[in-house]
Amino acid sequence: MPTLDQIRACFSGDRFATEAAGVTIDVAEPGHAVCSMPIRPVHLNANSVPMGGAIFTLADFAFAVAANGHSTQVTVTQQVSVTFLSASRGKTLIAEARCLKAGRATCLYTVDVTDELGAQVAHLTVNGFTLPSREKSEK
């Protein structure tokens, strides 16, 4: 089982989330992850609150860590439903992804995004698709 530092090193290749957005991985367990992102001026919209794209980036990254951090297969986002619930008033966004169901080729996760003050910012349901391994697809 990979360590948290090994998972962080693996996902450092997702440069948009880790470098541009500043997302960090706080917890990575099979089917569960918690990631956080300090809110910076670049994340704000014209109303001075985090824009939906920044919130989605954090949530999608948390899903990726939860689905792939402890897996030898690759699972990608297939479909997402996002409901924005309230504006963040805090300084950090936190996304917690949890697996509801994992099958051979598809999975279903929820991701809840809050801020450090406890405000519920967004709720997502994510359908993932597990890619066939190269060996299986070549047979």
C-alpha positions in Angstrom: 0.0 0.0 0.0 1.5 3.4 -1.0 2.3 6.0 1.7 0.7 9.4 1.7 4.0 10.9 0.5 4.2 8.4 -2.4 0.6 9.3 -3.4 1.5 13.0 -3.2 4.5 12.4 -5.4 2.4 10.5 -8.0 -0.2 13.2 -8.2 2.3 16.0 -8.4 2.2 15.3 -12.1 -1.3 16.9 -12.1 0.3 20.3 -12.4 -2.9 22.3 -12.9 -4.3 21.2 -9.6 -1.1 21.1 -7.6 0.8 24.0 -9.0 -1.7 26.4 -10.6 -4.6 25.9 -8.2 -2.4 25.0 -5.1 -4.3 21.9 -4.1 -2.7 19.6 -1.5 -3.6 16.1 -0.5 -4.4 15.8 3.2 -5.8 12.3 3.4 -5.6 9.4 0.9 -7.2 6.1 1.6 -8.8 3.5 -0.7 -12.1 5.1 -1.9 -11.6 8.2 0.3 -9.6 11.4 0.0 -9.5 14.9 1.6 -7.8 17.7 -0.3 -7.6 21.3 0.4 -6.9 24.6 -1.4 -6.0 27.9 0.1 -8.2 30.6 -1.6 -6.0 33.0 -3.5 -7.0 36.0 -5.5 -6.6 34.0 -8.7 -9.5 31.8 -7.5 -12.0 34.6 -7.1 -14.7 35.7 -9.5 -15.9 39.3 -10.1 -18.0 39.0 -6.9 -14.9 38.2 -4.8 -15.9 34.6 -4.0 -14.2 31.4 -5.3 -15.4 30.7 -8.9 -17.1 27.5 -9.8 -14.1 26.3 -11.9 -11.8 26.6 -8.9 -14.2 24.7 -6.7 -14.6 22.0 -9.4 -10.9 21.6 -9.9 -10.5 20.9 -6.2 -13.4 18.4 -6.1 -12.3 16.6 -9.3 -8.8 16.2 -7.9 -10.1 14.8 -4.6 -12.1 12.3 -6.6 -9.0 11.3 -8.6 -7.0 10.8 -5.5 -9.7 8.7 -3.8 -10.3 6.6 -6.9 -6.7 6.1 -8.0 -4.4 6.7 -5.1 -4.4 3.0 -4.0 -5.3 1.4 -7.3 -3.3 -0.3 -10.0 -6.0 0.7 -12.5 -6.8 4.2 -13.9 -10.2 5.6 -13.2 -11.2 8.9 -15.0 -14.2 11.2 -14.5 -17.0 10.2 -16.8 -19.9 12.4 -15.7 -20.3 15.0 -12.9 -23.3 16.6 -11.3 -22.4 19.7 -9.2 -24.6 21.7 -7.0 -23.2 25.0 -5.7 -24.7 25.5 -2.2 -23.2 28.7 -0.8 -20.3 31.1 -1.2 -17.2 30.4 0.8 -16.4 33.1 3.4 -13.3 31.3 4.7 -9.7 31.2 3.5 -9.4 27.5 2.6 -11.6 25.1 0.6 -11.7 21.4 1.6 -13.0 18.6 -0.6 -13.9 15.2 0.8 -14.4 12.4 -1.7 -16.1 9.1 -0.7 -16.8 6.0 -2.8 -20.4 4.9 -2.7 -20.1 2.0 -5.2 -17.2 0.6 -7.2 -17.7 -2.0 -10.0 -15.4 -3.4 -12.6 -15.8 -0.6 -15.1 -17.7 2.2 -13.3 -17.9 3.8 -9.9 -19.9 6.4 -8.1 -18.5 8.9 -5.6 -19.7 11.9 -3.7 -17.5 14.9 -3.1 -18.5 17.5 -0.5 -16.7 20.9 -0.6 -16.7 23.1 2.6 -14.5 25.9 3.9 -12.6 25.8 7.2 -15.5 27.7 8.8 -17.9 24.9 8.0 -19.9 26.4 5.2 -21.2 23.9 2.7 -19.9 25.2 -0.6 -20.7 22.5 -3.1 -21.9 18.8 -3.4 -20.9 16.7 -6.4 -21.8 13.2 -7.6 -19.1 11.7 -9.8 -19.4 8.8 -12.1 -16.0 7.3 -12.9 -14.9 5.0 -15.6 -12.1 2.5 -15.0 -10.0 2.2 -18.1 -9.2 -1.3 -19.3 -5.6 -2.3 -18.7 -3.3 -2.4 -21.7 -2.9 -6.2 -21.5 -6.6 -6.7 -21.5 -7.3 -4.3 -24.4 -4.7 -6.0 -26.6 -6.2 -9.5 -26.3 
